[in-house]
Amino acid sequence: MKPQRVLTKTAALRRDANLSKGYAAIFATVFIWSLPSLFMYYLNRFYDPWAQNFYRYSVACIAIVPFVLWQIRRGGPRIDMHAIALCLVPCVPNVIHQITQVMALFYIGPGVYTIFTRASVIFTALLALAFFPEERFVIRQWQFQLGTLLGLIGAFGVIWFQANPQAQTPSGHIALPGLFIAFTATFCWALYGVLIKRPSAQLGSIRSFGIVSFITSALLLPLTLAFGKIGTPIHAGVQANLVLIISAVICITLAHVLYYVAIHEIGVALAQTLQLLCPAIAMALSAWIYHERLTHAQVWSAAILLVGAFLAMRTKPIAMTETAENI
């Protein structure tokens, strides 16, 4: 066999191996990102929103440390005050997102919330238009315009027609505070995704997330002391604490690492498109575990939302650095 042919065959095998690794990483990420709302819904029985997020992010911060040290050993950008200042601003909407997403689960089920969070694709695109001039050509594309309209209509419908009797108003719809909290959670997640774009590009995904997880934990500590119960782990029980640790390590740290392996190997567009599988998996698991059901109006709204999100993503991958879903 000629040397050139051997090299070509070797390169093809390497590409196939990289694609296989990328697909394995993204499908693992899709499954993992179907779980956070289920974990948080369960933990709401034992933890208040402030304590739950503080301890989840603290565990995630500890879990990411070995990856950060490994990257530092390989060289690259230093973690100094400039790097911390760079990541500080994105941490503010991230903290708001963490708190409000847990609060939203008092009003809507975990499956419905996972469907609704797909609207973050729409919000992220709109915010990117405001923050990054290079993204503004997207608004002229019909796919984006139609996708945005469908996504917003579907997102509203999914939670407005919530059928949880404990969360309903006399009119039969979700209470307005629940509607506001769910929209705030999704909007702040989109804002975080946009603001973390440049820090992540400069520092790398592992370093930036290590800093973000540390700052987020630090910001959540005084909030927990003021509004939550810092001693919750002592009273929550072994099972609840174990669920919290597993959810933090798998859904925040591991998913973050796997997602960046996926986008490196198969690209952002395909990685984000495959994330549209998350609501289906989350809904199936929630129906099995918590007996959650969608009304007919919610099913149609969910379909409209997912079609809108898909169309919006087909224009251009906006959120290049969307970290962990429902982290």
Long-range contacts (C-beta under 8 A, 24 or more apart in sequence): 18-265, 19-265, 19-266, 21-261, 21-265, 22-261, 22-262, 22-264, 22-265, 22-266, 23-262, 23-265, 23-266, 25-258, 25-259, 25-261, 25-262, 25-265, 26-258, 26-259, 26-262, 26-266, 26-270, 26-271, 26-274, 27-274, 28-258, 29-255, 29-258, 29-259, 29-262, 29-271, 29-275, 30-274, 30-275, 30-277, 30-278, 30-281, 31-281, 32-250, 32-251, 32-254, 32-255, 32-258, 33-251, 33-255, 33-275, 33-278, 33-324, 33-325, 33-326, 34-114, 34-277, 34-278, 34-279, 34-281, 34-282, 34-285, 35-247, 35-250, 35-251, 35-282, 35-285, 36-247, 36-251, 36-324, 36-325, 36-326, 36-327, 37-101, 37-105, 37-110, 37-111, 37-113, 37-114, 37-282, 37-286, 37-326, 38-110, 38-282, 38-285, 38-286, 38-289, 38-290, 39-243, 39-244, 39-246, 39-247, 39-251, 40-101, 40-102, 40-105, 40-110, 40-247, 40-326, 41-105, 41-109, 41-110, 41-286, 41-290, 42-240, 42-243, 43-102, 43-240, 43-243, 43-244, 43-247, 44-102, 44-105, 44-106, 45-240, 46-232, 46-236, 46-237, 46-240, 47-232, 47-236, 47-240, 47-244, 48-227, 48-228, 48-229, 48-232, 49-99, 49-102, 49-103, 49-228, 50-99, 50-220, 50-223, 50-224, 50-227, 50-228, 50-229, 51-224, 51-228, 51-229, 51-230, 51-232, 51-233, 52-102, 52-232, 52-244, 53-95, 53-98, 53-99, 53-102, 53-220, 53-224, 54-217, 54-220, 54-221, 54-223, 54-224, 54-228, 54-230, 55-232, 55-233, 55-244, 55-248, 56-98, 56-244, 56-247, 56-248, 56-252, 57-98, 57-213, 57-216, 57-217, 57-220, 57-248, 57-252, 58-217, 58-248, 59-244, 59-245, 59-248, 59-249, 60-213, 60-248, 60-249, 60-252, 60-253, 60-327, 61-210, 61-213, 61-214, 61-216, 61-217, 63-248, 63-249, 63-252, 63-253, 63-254, 64-206, 64-209, 64-210, 64-213, 64-253, 64-256, 65-210, 67-206, 67-210, 67-253, 67-257, 68-206, 68-207, 68-210, 71-204, 71-206, 71-207, 72-207, 76-204, 76-207, 77-202, 77-203, 77-204, 77-207, 79-203, 79-207, 79-210, 79-211, 83-199, 83-203, 83-207, 83-211, 84-211, 84-215, 86-198, 86-199, 86-202, 86-203, 87-196, 87-199, 87-203, 87-208, 87-211, 87-212, 87-215, 88-215, 89-195, 90-192, 90-195, 90-196, 90-199, 90-212, 91-212, 91-215, 91-216, 91-219, 92-219, 93-188, 93-189, 93-191, 93-192, 93-195, 94-188, 94-189, 94-192, 94-212, 94-216, 95-216, 95-219, 95-220, 95-223, 96-184, 96-185, 96-188, 97-185, 97-188, 97-189, 97-192, 98-216, 98-220, 98-327, 99-223, 100-181, 100-182, 100-184, 100-185, 100-188, 101-185, 101-189, 101-326, 103-181, 103-185, 104-178, 104-181, 104-182, 104-185, 106-167, 106-178, 107-159, 107-162, 107-164, 107-167, 107-174, 107-175, 107-177, 107-178, 107-179, 107-181, 107-182, 108-159, 108-162, 108-164, 108-167, 108-174, 108-178, 108-182, 109-162, 109-164, 109-286, 109-290, 109-292, 110-282, 110-286, 110-290, 110-292, 111-279, 111-282, 111-283, 111-284, 111-285, 111-286, 111-287, 111-292, 111-294, 112-158, 112-159, 112-162, 112-283, 112-292, 112-294, 112-298, 113-182, 113-326, 114-278, 114-279, 114-282, 114-283, 114-286, 114-326, 115-158, 115-279, 115-282, 115-283, 115-302, 115-305, 115-306, 116-155, 116-158, 116-159, 116-182, 116-186, 116-305, 117-185, 117-186, 117-189, 117-325, 117-326, 118-151, 118-155, 118-275, 118-276, 118-278, 118-279, 118-305, 118-306, 118-309, 119-151, 119-152, 119-154, 119-155, 119-186, 119-305, 119-309, 120-186, 120-187, 120-189, 120-190, 120-193, 120-319, 120-322, 121-151, 121-190, 121-272, 121-309, 121-312, 121-313, 121-318, 121-319, 122-147, 122-148, 122-151, 122-152, 122-155, 122-190, 122-308, 122-309, 122-312, 123-186, 123-187, 123-189, 123-190, 123-191, 124-190, 124-193, 124-194, 124-318, 124-319, 124-322, 125-312, 125-315, 125-318, 126-190, 127-190, 127-191, 127-194, 128-194, 128-318, 128-319, 131-194, 131-195, 132-194, 132-197, 135-316, 135-318, 138-315, 138-316, 138-318, 141-315, 143-311, 143-312, 143-314, 143-315, 144-311, 144-312, 144-315, 146-308, 146-311, 147-307, 147-308, 147-309, 147-310, 147-311, 147-312, 147-313, 147-314, 147-315, 148-308, 148-312, 149-308, 150-304, 150-305, 150-307, 150-308, 150-311, 151-304, 151-305, 151-308, 151-309, 151-312, 152-308, 153-301, 153-304, 153-305, 153-308, 154-301, 154-302, 154-303, 154-304, 154-305, 154-306, 154-307, 154-308, 155-183, 155-186, 155-301, 155-305, 156-301, 157-297, 157-298, 157-300, 157-301, 157-304, 157-305, 158-298, 158-301, 158-302, 158-305, 160-301, 161-295, 161-297, 161-298, 161-301, 162-295, 162-298, 163-293, 163-294, 163-295, 163-298, 189-326, 190-319, 192-323, 193-319, 193-321, 193-322, 193-323, 194-319, 196-321, 196-323, 197-319, 197-320, 197-321, 200-320, 200-321, 200-323, 201-320, 201-321, 205-256, 205-260, 205-321, 205-323, 206-257, 206-260, 208-321, 209-256, 209-323, 212-323, 213-252, 251-324, 251-326, 251-327, 252-324, 252-327, 255-324, 255-325, 255-327, 256-323, 256-324, 256-327, 259-323, 259-324, 267-317, 268-317, 268-320, 269-313, 269-317, 272-313, 272-317, 272-319, 272-322, 273-310, 273-313, 275-325, 276-306, 276-309, 276-310, 278-325, 279-306
